[in-house]
Amino acid sequence: MSGISSAGSSTSADSTVYGTDVAPVTFPGIASGINYNAIIDKYTNLTLEQEKPMQAQVTKLNAQQTELIKIQNLVTDFQDSFQALSNPALFTSTTPSSTNTSAVGVNSISGQVATPGAYTIDSATLATATQMAGDPAAGGSVDATATLALAGTSISPQNGTAGPAGNQGQITIDGVEVDYDVNSETLQGAVAALNTALQTVDPTGSVTYDAATQKVTITSSQPLTLGSSSDSGNLLSVLKLDTSQITDVAGTYSTSSSAAIGGINLGATFNTDQNAGFATAVTSGTFTINGVQFSVDASGQNLNDIINEINQSSAGVIATYDQTTSQLVLTAKADGPQGISLGATGDNSNFLQASGMLANYTAPNKLSAGTQETVGQSAQVVYTDASGNIDTVYSNSNTVSNVVPGVQLSLQQAVGGSSGIAPVTIDVAQSSTALQTAIGTFVSAYNKVIGEINTATAAPVIGSQSDSSTGTAEGTELTSGGILFSSQDIDGLKDQLVNLVSGLFNTGSDGYNSLSSIGLELDSSFSVGVATNADSSDTSGTATNNSDSTSVGSQQYDGTSGKLQALDVTTLETALSTDPNAVASLFTGSNGVLDQLGSYLTSVTGLPTQLNSSVIGTIPPQSLFQTVQSENQDVIQSLQEQISSVTNQANMQANLLRQEFVNSETQIAELQSMQSSLSGLLSSTSGSS
């Protein structure tokens, strides 16, 4: 037994039996010299060979399951395309156009169908908004004798930092530099200094200030040049000469401030010196516009702050300040004859009074004597309709929807009359754009289904190869074909789909009762893989040794692959103009394309088909795809059970062989031990004799 107990560790990987759970013999023929593991491997592998075709079939069936799911998803996508195409509005859709979009723009109104026809806008006046402009006298007057900083100008004077003394301002007139200091120079003094500077180059020139208009005027007998890049401060802007127009009349050049230099200062806090340019100081408190209350902090806010507060509110007005006329302006956001309500009981800030809008606190909405109010006007449109009738409509906005049914007009400019713009024609024409898009989606989804089925069910390509030495020819599978080749269920699915899209339907019309009649034709040719021959005499072939060989090529055939061609838009347009009801019925009728396809596909996928306003199809106990996949799964399970049985058989066989070899090795070892003992005994006996 010593031979067995001294056996080494397990065998090498070369003797491992894959596919079983039988461990190798742990003493590889120590006594006998026989490689038992090799013998076990050989017998086991021979048994396991039975599994290979079954494993290959399982692999193929799993691939089929994956392909079935892919086709099912594509069919579901095809079903999804029906909902958009079943919308009745697609077949009555219209598109409006304008002969002058810069004067009258057009848009279709969602949910409405415009009646085809031509409408003429003979004349149109635009709607305007109500506007209030405050009394210009609300701005305070300029004190020409006070220093510039305290004179009450609407723009705060500044010296700047680039002056000759570092803190003085500098202004240039006709090349002559004039220095100033806003904290010590008066308006009168600044004007006099400018006048002196001008006269050094033009003795006839003059610079004057008119207290009544609060404007500075400059005249000269030579061209005027105001300002320089080396200037410092903002006196040119304070005097509003930076935006003034220089004129030349018979050789006399002149310019005046573009607006009064006094008035309200937009950026100055209300309670600063000169009341920020208000003639009456603004007080803290509240004021009201269109029922919306606003707060005023005279010590922390300026006119810009209040304007922004108004514009960001729900008061329905836009506030601006007109620097040219020195007026606060309120404009209604909505056009038309809508008023602007100012003031309310309880207001305790005089902002509306100080800005020249209201006369007093006690009579809300009683305007100041100098307030200018322009009441908004309604838009007026005079048009000739599709029947030749002349009508007039009014609108409180420039968006008009009661001229052309289903169409919204956007008035951009006045039309007719003294406007100089000729009458504008609005043409409403039937449009198939949305229908073309829906059909395109339908065709694309259908073709993906057919294309995938064609690939999955393609037949294998069989070629032949002859051996020149024997003269025999053998069939060779050049391609394995589609994974679902010979699947009757999937072939049947394709056939039914092709039959439905190429069939006739009851639309009430003999001319437009099929998809082909409106421009959707099946393709007329297809290609398949074929074996092509090449021999050594053919320079394009690959054969050698004088033997013929075959390779894979393609062959074009007349007929259809089942796919639909791209939509013929011209044919569709003709059908729509000739018989739109038949075209609509073809798709949306109770026995139309979508109804029949949807009912069938529900049985294929097990999912209901959603149309525009209904769900069609009866859900079966088991759909086509569920049936095929279930059958495949049953076969897979059966094969896996057979594979397991073979594996178990191999394990049992290996176990039995191992036991037999162990027993055999044990017996051999025992015999070898006895032989060794006898040999020793014989040797000792021979020596003693």
Long-range contacts (C-beta under 8 A, 24 or more apart in sequence): 1-666, 1-669, 1-670, 1-673, 2-669, 2-673, 3-30, 3-31, 3-665, 3-669, 3-672, 3-673, 4-30, 4-31, 4-665, 4-666, 4-669, 6-30, 11-37, 15-40, 15-41, 16-41, 17-41, 17-44, 17-45, 17-650, 17-654, 18-48, 19-44, 19-48, 19-51, 19-647, 19-650, 20-44, 20-48, 20-647, 20-650, 20-651, 20-654, 21-651, 22-650, 22-651, 22-654, 22-655, 22-658, 25-658, 25-661, 25-662, 27-665, 29-665, 30-665, 30-669, 31-665, 31-668, 31-669, 31-672, 32-664, 32-665, 32-668, 34-661, 34-665, 36-657, 36-658, 36-661, 36-665, 39-657, 39-661, 40-654, 40-657, 40-658, 40-661, 43-653, 43-654, 43-657, 44-650, 44-653, 44-654, 47-646, 47-649, 47-650, 47-653, 48-646, 48-647, 48-650, 50-646, 51-643, 51-646, 51-647, 54-639, 54-642, 54-643, 54-646, 55-643, 57-635, 57-639, 58-636, 58-639, 58-640, 58-643, 60-483, 61-632, 61-635, 61-636, 61-639, 62-636, 63-483, 64-483, 64-484, 64-487, 64-632, 65-629, 65-632, 65-633, 65-636, 67-456, 67-483, 67-484, 68-484, 68-490, 68-625, 68-628, 68-629, 68-632, 69-629, 70-452, 71-449, 71-452, 71-453, 71-456, 71-490, 71-493, 71-625, 72-605, 72-625, 74-445, 74-448, 74-449, 74-452, 75-449, 75-493, 75-601, 75-604, 75-605, 75-625, 76-605, 76-607, 77-445, 77-448, 78-442, 78-445, 78-446, 78-448, 78-449, 78-601, 79-598, 79-601, 79-602, 79-605, 79-607, 79-609, 79-610, 80-445, 80-610, 81-438, 81-441, 81-442, 81-444, 81-445, 81-446, 82-442, 82-594, 82-597, 82-598, 82-609, 82-610, 82-611, 83-610, 83-611, 83-612, 84-438, 84-441, 84-612, 85-438, 85-439, 85-441, 85-442, 85-587, 85-594, 86-587, 86-588, 86-594, 86-611, 86-612, 86-613, 87-438, 87-612, 88-584, 88-588, 88-612, 89-113, 89-434, 90-434, 90-435, 90-438, 91-435, 91-576, 91-580, 91-583, 91-584, 91-587, 91-588, 92-430, 92-580, 92-584, 93-430, 93-431, 93-432, 93-433, 93-434, 93-435, 94-406, 94-428, 94-429, 94-430, 94-431, 95-428, 95-429, 95-430, 95-431, 95-433, 96-404, 96-407, 96-426, 96-427, 96-428, 97-426, 97-427, 97-429, 98-424, 98-425, 98-426, 99-424, 99-425, 99-426, 99-427, 100-415, 100-421, 100-422, 100-424, 101-412, 102-412, 102-413, 103-411, 103-412, 103-413, 103-414, 103-415, 103-421, 103-424, 104-409, 104-410, 104-411, 104-412, 104-415, 104-424, 104-426, 105-409, 105-410, 105-412, 106-404, 106-407, 106-408, 106-409, 106-410, 106-426, 107-407, 107-408, 107-410, 108-406, 108-407, 108-408, 109-401, 109-406, 109-407, 109-408, 112-405, 112-406, 113-406, 114-404, 114-405, 114-406, 114-407, 114-428, 115-386, 115-405, 115-406, 115-428, 116-428, 116-429, 116-430, 117-385, 117-386, 117-427, 117-428, 118-386, 118-425, 118-426, 118-427, 118-428, 119-383, 119-384, 119-385, 119-386, 119-403, 119-404, 119-425, 119-426, 119-427, 119-428, 120-383, 120-384, 120-423, 120-424, 120-425, 120-426, 121-381, 121-382, 121-383, 121-403, 121-409, 121-415, 121-416, 121-423, 121-424, 121-425, 121-426, 122-382, 122-383, 122-384, 122-390, 122-415, 122-416, 122-423, 123-380, 123-381, 123-382, 123-414, 123-415, 123-416, 123-417, 123-423, 124-379, 124-380, 124-381, 124-382, 124-411, 124-414, 124-415, 124-416, 124-424, 125-377, 125-379, 125-380, 125-414, 125-417, 126-379, 126-398, 126-411, 126-413, 126-414, 127-335, 127-336, 127-376, 127-377, 127-378, 127-379, 127-395, 127-396, 127-397, 127-398, 127-411, 128-335, 128-374, 128-376, 128-377, 129-331, 129-332, 129-333, 129-334, 129-335, 129-336, 129-338, 129-376, 130-331, 130-332, 130-336, 130-337, 130-338, 130-339, 130-340, 130-373, 130-374, 130-375, 130-376, 131-329, 131-330, 131-331, 131-332, 131-373, 131-374, 131-376, 132-329, 132-330, 132-331, 132-340, 132-342, 132-357, 132-367, 132-371, 132-372, 132-373, 132-374, 133-322, 133-325, 133-327, 133-328, 133-329, 133-330, 133-371, 133-372, 133-373, 134-327, 134-328, 134-329, 134-355, 134-356, 134-357, 134-368, 134-370, 134-371, 135-327, 135-356, 135-357, 135-368, 135-369, 135-370, 135-371, 136-263, 136-325, 136-326, 136-327, 136-356, 136-370, 137-279, 137-356, 137-370, 138-264, 138-278, 138-279, 138-280, 138-326, 138-327, 138-328, 138-354, 138-355, 138-356, 138-368, 138-370, 139-260, 139-262, 139-263, 139-264, 139-277, 139-278, 139-279, 139-326, 140-262, 140-263, 140-264, 140-274, 140-275, 140-277, 140-278, 140-279, 141-211, 141-214, 141-262, 141-279, 142-187, 142-211, 142-214, 142-260, 142-261, 142-262, 143-187, 143-274, 144-186, 144-187, 144-188, 144-209, 144-211, 145-186, 145-187, 145-188, 146-186, 146-187, 147-182, 147-183, 147-184, 147-185, 147-186, 148-180, 148-182, 148-183, 148-185, 148-186, 148-187, 148-190, 148-235, 148-238, 149-182, 149-183, 150-273, 150-274, 151-186, 151-187, 151-262, 151-274, 152-262, 152-274, 152-277, 153-187, 153-238, 153-261, 153-262, 153-265, 153-277, 154-260, 154-261, 154-262, 154-263, 154-264, 154-265, 154-266, 154-277, 154-323, 154-326, 155-234, 155-237, 155-238, 155-240, 155-261, 155-265, 156-238, 156-265, 156-267, 156-268, 157-182, 157-233, 157-234, 157-235, 157-238, 158-182, 158-233, 158-234, 159-183, 159-232, 159-233, 160-231, 160-232, 160-233, 160-234, 161-232, 162-230, 162-231, 162-232, 163-232, 163-233, 168-232, 168-233, 169-231, 169-232, 169-233, 169-234, 169-235, 170-230, 170-231, 170-232, 170-233, 171-227, 171-231, 171-233, 171-235, 171-236, 172-225, 172-226, 172-227, 172-228, 172-230, 172-231, 173-197, 173-198, 173-207, 173-218, 173-224, 173-225, 173-226, 174-198, 174-201, 174-202, 174-205, 174-220, 174-222, 174-224, 174-225, 175-201, 175-225, 175-228, 176-200, 176-201, 177-228, 177-230, 180-233, 180-235, 182-233, 182-235, 190-235, 191-216, 194-218, 213-260, 214-257, 214-260, 214-261, 214-262, 214-263, 215-240, 215-256, 215-257, 215-259, 215-260, 215-261, 216-240, 216-241, 216-256, 216-257, 216-261, 217-254, 217-255, 217-256, 217-257, 218-254, 218-255, 218-256, 219-252, 219-253, 219-254, 220-252, 220-253, 220-254, 221-251, 221-252, 221-253, 222-253, 223-248, 223-253, 224-253, 224-254, 224-255, 226-255, 258-324, 259-323, 259-324, 259-325, 259-326, 260-326, 262-326, 263-323, 263-326, 264-303, 264-321, 264-326, 264-328, 264-355, 265-302, 265-303, 266-302, 266-303, 266-304, 266-307, 266-321, 267-302, 267-303, 267-304, 268-302, 269-298, 269-299, 269-300, 269-301, 269-302, 270-296, 270-298, 270-299, 270-301, 270-302, 270-303, 271-298, 271-299, 276-302, 276-303, 278-354, 278-355, 279-354, 280-350, 280-353, 280-354, 281-354, 282-349, 282-350, 282-351, 282-354, 282-355, 283-348, 283-349, 283-350, 283-351, 283-354, 284-349, 285-347, 285-348, 285-349, 285-350, 285-351, 286-346, 286-347, 286-348, 286-349, 287-343, 287-347, 287-349, 287-350, 287-351, 287-352, 288-341, 288-342, 288-343, 288-344, 288-347, 288-364, 289-313, 289-315, 289-317, 289-330, 289-340, 289-341, 289-342, 290-315, 290-316, 290-317, 290-340, 290-341, 291-315, 291-341, 291-344, 293-344, 294-351, 295-349, 296-349, 296-351, 303-328, 303-355, 306-351, 327-356, 327-372, 328-355, 328-356, 328-357, 330-357, 332-376, 334-396, 334-397, 335-376, 335-378, 335-379, 335-396, 335-397, 335-398, 336-376, 336-377, 336-378, 336-395, 336-396, 336-397, 337-375, 337-376, 337-377, 337-378, 337-396, 338-376, 338-396, 339-375, 341-365, 342-367, 379-411, 381-409, 381-411, 382-416, 404-428, 430-576, 430-577, 430-580, 432-569, 432-572, 432-573, 432-576, 435-572, 435-576, 436-567, 436-569, 436-572, 439-520, 439-567, 439-572, 440-567, 443-520, 443-564, 443-566, 443-567, 446-497, 446-501, 446-563, 446-564, 447-563, 447-564, 449-497, 450-494, 450-497, 450-498, 450-561, 450-562, 450-563, 451-563, 453-484, 453-490, 453-493, 453-494, 453-562, 454-494, 454-561, 454-562, 455-482, 456-482, 456-483, 456-484, 456-485, 456-487, 456-490, 457-482, 457-484, 457-485, 457-486, 457-487, 457-490, 457-491, 457-494, 458-482, 458-485, 458-528, 458-529, 459-485, 459-528, 460-485, 461-529, 461-530, 461-531, 461-552, 462-531, 463-531, 463-549, 463-550, 463-551, 463-552, 464-531, 464-548, 464-550, 465-547, 465-548, 465-549, 465-550, 466-547, 466-548, 467-547, 468-545, 468-546, 468-547, 476-550, 478-529, 478-531, 478-550, 478-551, 478-552, 479-529, 479-552, 487-628, 489-624, 489-627, 489-628, 490-628, 493-604, 493-624, 494-562, 496-600, 497-562, 497-597, 498-522, 498-560, 498-562, 500-593, 500-596, 500-597, 500-600, 501-564, 501-593, 501-597, 503-596, 505-585, 505-586, 505-589, 505-591, 505-592, 505-593, 505-596, 506-589, 506-591, 507-582, 507-583, 507-585, 507-586, 507-589, 507-592, 508-581, 508-582, 508-585, 509-579, 509-581, 509-582, 509-585, 511-578, 511-579, 511-582, 512-575, 512-578, 512-579, 512-582, 512-583, 512-586, 513-582, 513-586, 514-586, 515-564, 515-586, 515-593, 517-571, 517-575, 518-571, 518-572, 518-575, 518-583, 518-586, 519-567, 519-568, 519-569, 519-570, 519-571, 519-572, 519-575, 520-564, 520-565, 520-567, 520-568, 521-564, 521-565, 521-568, 522-560, 522-562, 522-563, 522-564, 522-565, 523-560, 523-561, 523-563, 523-564, 523-565, 524-558, 524-559, 524-560, 525-556, 525-557, 525-558, 525-559, 525-560, 525-561, 526-556, 526-557, 526-559, 526-560, 526-561, 527-554, 527-555, 527-556, 527-557, 528-554, 528-555, 528-557, 529-553, 529-554, 529-555, 530-554, 530-555, 588-612
